[in-house]
Amino acid sequence: MVLFGVMLFSAAAFAIELDPAKANGLVGEQEDGYLGAVVVNTEVMILIDDINAKRKAKYQELANNNNIELKQVEILGG
């Protein structure tokens, strides 16, 4: 339950930057818990790389804290 709550909080922290990109159809959520490009341009790819790196770091932290594999957290994030 703690894992799920932390994941919701971390997603909300990114929402301010993501909302305009999502609303404009530039990025979308993938099944693996990471962002993907709908429209490919430099600005979109910089945003995606930044958010996905932050998500991966948080996912790895959650995996380490819960003694589970990164892949398991990625599945929960998706």
Sine and cosine of phi, psi and omega as CSV:
sin_phi,cos_phi,sin_psi,cos_psi,sin_omega,cos_omega
0.00,0.00,-0.66,0.75,0.04,-1.00
-0.88,0.47,-0.68,0.73,0.01,-1.00
-0.83,0.55,-0.72,0.69,-0.02,-1.00
-0.90,0.43,-0.68,0.73,0.01,-1.00
-0.89,0.46,-0.67,0.74,0.03,-1.00
-0.90,0.43,-0.63,0.77,0.00,-1.00
-0.91,0.42,-0.64,0.77,0.04,-1.00
-0.91,0.42,-0.66,0.75,0.02,-1.00
-0.90,0.45,-0.68,0.73,-0.03,-1.00
-0.92,0.39,-0.58,0.82,0.05,-1.00
-0.92,0.40,-0.62,0.79,0.01,-1.00
-0.91,0.42,-0.54,0.84,0.00,-1.00
-0.90,0.43,-0.47,0.88,0.00,-1.00
-1.00,-0.01,-0.21,0.98,-0.15,-0.99
-0.87,0.48,-0.56,0.83,-0.03,-1.00
-0.87,0.48,-0.69,0.72,0.01,-1.00
-0.98,0.22,-0.54,0.84,-0.08,-1.00
-0.98,0.18,-0.57,0.82,-0.11,-0.99
-0.80,0.60,-0.77,0.64,0.01,-1.00
-0.89,0.47,-0.63,0.78,0.00,-1.00
-0.91,0.41,-0.66,0.76,0.04,-1.00
-0.93,0.37,-0.70,0.72,-0.03,-1.00
-0.88,0.48,-0.52,0.85,0.00,-1.00
-1.00,0.00,0.10,1.00,0.06,-1.00
0.94,0.34,0.43,0.90,-0.02,-1.00
-1.00,0.04,-0.54,0.84,-0.03,-1.00
-0.70,-0.72,0.34,-0.94,0.05,-1.00
-0.53,-0.85,0.34,-0.94,0.03,-1.00
-0.99,0.17,0.65,-0.76,0.04,-1.00
-0.97,-0.24,0.23,-0.97,-0.02,-1.00
-0.92,0.40,-0.34,0.94,-0.03,-1.00
-1.00,0.00,0.12,0.99,0.05,-1.00
1.00,0.03,0.10,0.99,0.01,-1.00
-0.90,-0.43,0.23,-0.97,0.05,-1.00
-0.99,0.14,0.44,-0.90,0.13,-0.99
-0.71,-0.71,0.41,-0.91,-0.02,-1.00
-0.99,0.12,0.71,-0.70,0.18,-0.98
-0.99,-0.12,-0.68,0.73,0.09,-1.00
-0.90,-0.44,0.81,-0.58,-0.06,-1.00
-0.99,-0.14,0.89,-0.45,0.18,-0.98
-0.46,-0.89,0.17,-0.99,-0.10,-0.99
-0.86,0.51,-0.71,0.70,-0.03,-1.00
-0.89,0.46,-0.69,0.73,0.03,-1.00
-0.89,0.45,-0.70,0.72,-0.03,-1.00
-0.92,0.40,-0.58,0.81,0.06,-1.00
-0.90,0.44,-0.70,0.72,0.04,-1.00
-0.87,0.49,-0.75,0.66,-0.02,-1.00
-0.88,0.48,-0.73,0.68,-0.01,-1.00
-0.87,0.49,-0.66,0.75,-0.01,-1.00
-0.91,0.41,-0.77,0.64,-0.02,-1.00
-0.91,0.42,-0.69,0.72,-0.01,-1.00
-0.91,0.42,-0.59,0.81,0.06,-1.00
-0.91,0.42,-0.66,0.75,0.04,-1.00
-0.92,0.40,-0.67,0.74,0.03,-1.00
-0.89,0.45,-0.71,0.70,-0.02,-1.00
-0.88,0.48,-0.66,0.75,0.04,-1.00
-0.89,0.46,-0.69,0.73,0.02,-1.00
-0.93,0.38,-0.68,0.74,0.04,-1.00
-0.86,0.51,-0.67,0.74,0.00,-1.00
-0.91,0.41,-0.65,0.76,0.05,-1.00
-0.88,0.48,-0.71,0.70,0.03,-1.00
-0.89,0.45,-0.66,0.76,0.03,-1.00
-0.88,0.47,-0.73,0.69,0.00,-1.00
-0.89,0.46,-0.69,0.73,-0.03,-1.00
-0.92,0.38,-0.42,0.91,-0.05,-1.00
-0.94,-0.33,0.16,0.99,0.02,-1.00
0.79,0.61,0.72,0.70,0.06,-1.00
-0.77,-0.64,0.16,-0.99,-0.01,-1.00
-0.98,0.18,0.51,-0.86,0.06,-1.00
-0.79,0.61,-0.68,0.73,-0.04,-1.00
-0.84,0.54,-0.58,0.81,0.01,-1.00
-0.91,0.42,-0.64,0.77,0.02,-1.00
-0.95,0.32,-0.63,0.78,0.03,-1.00
-0.87,0.49,-0.62,0.78,0.03,-1.00
-0.90,0.43,-0.67,0.74,0.03,-1.00
-0.92,0.40,-0.54,0.84,0.00,-1.00
-0.96,0.29,-0.37,0.93,-0.06,-1.00
-1.00,0.09,0.00,0.00,0.00,0.00
